[in-house]
Amino acid sequence: MSAILTLTPPPEITGNYEKDIYSLNQWCLDFFIQIKRILYTYDFDNGSSTE
C-alpha cells in the first residue's frame, strides 16, 4: 500500500485572531501527522512504503 498525502487548503482567515490561529494550528498539525506517518512507514532501503 502506498502512502497517500491528503492536503486540504489552509483555513480561511476570519479576522478573529484566536480562532484563526487555532484553525491554522490544527491544519498544520494534521499535515505534520501525515508527513510523519509517511516518513515512518517508508522503507528508504527499498524505496517503498512498508504499510
WOBEL-V506760 format. One record per residue. RES is the residue in one letter. PSI is psi in whole degrees, 0 to 359 (NA if undefined). OMEGA is omega in radians with two decimals (none if undefined). D_FIRST is the distance of its C-alpha to the first C-alpha in whole Angstrom. Layout:
BEGIN
res->(RES | RES)
psi->(PSI | PSI)
omega->(OMEGA | OMEGA)
d_first->(D_FIRST | D_FIRST)
END
This chain:
BEGIN
res->(M | S | A | I | L | T | L | T | P | P | P | E | I | T | G | N | Y | E | K | D | I | Y | S | L | N | Q | W | C | L | D | F | F | I | Q | I | K | R | I | L | Y | T | Y | D | F | D | N | G | S | S | T | E)
psi->(131 | 151 | 135 | 133 | 119 | 119 | 119 | 158 | 152 | 157 | 152 | 149 | 126 | 342 | 343 | 102 | 317 | 315 | 318 | 316 | 318 | 314 | 317 | 322 | 315 | 319 | 314 | 320 | 316 | 317 | 315 | 318 | 320 | 314 | 316 | 318 | 318 | 315 | 323 | 335 | 357 | 129 | 101 | 336 | 322 | 348 | 36 | 167 | 146 | 10 | NA)
omega->(3.14 | 3.11 | -3.12 | 3.09 | 3.10 | -3.08 | 3.05 | 3.09 | 3.10 | -3.12 | 3.13 | 3.08 | -3.10 | -3.06 | 3.06 | -2.99 | -3.12 | 3.13 | -3.13 | 3.14 | 3.12 | -3.12 | 3.12 | 3.09 | 3.13 | 3.13 | 3.13 | 3.13 | 3.11 | 3.12 | 3.13 | -3.14 | 3.11 | 3.13 | -3.14 | 3.12 | 3.13 | -3.12 | -3.14 | -3.11 | -3.11 | 3.11 | -3.06 | 3.13 | -3.11 | -3.14 | 3.13 | 3.11 | 3.13 | 3.13 | none)
d_first->(0 | 4 | 7 | 9 | 13 | 15 | 19 | 22 | 25 | 27 | 30 | 33 | 36 | 38 | 41 | 41 | 40 | 39 | 37 | 35 | 35 | 33 | 31 | 30 | 29 | 27 | 25 | 25 | 23 | 21 | 20 | 20 | 18 | 15 | 16 | 16 | 13 | 11 | 14 | 14 | 10 | 11 | 12 | 15 | 17 | 14 | 13 | 9 | 7 | 7 | 6)
END
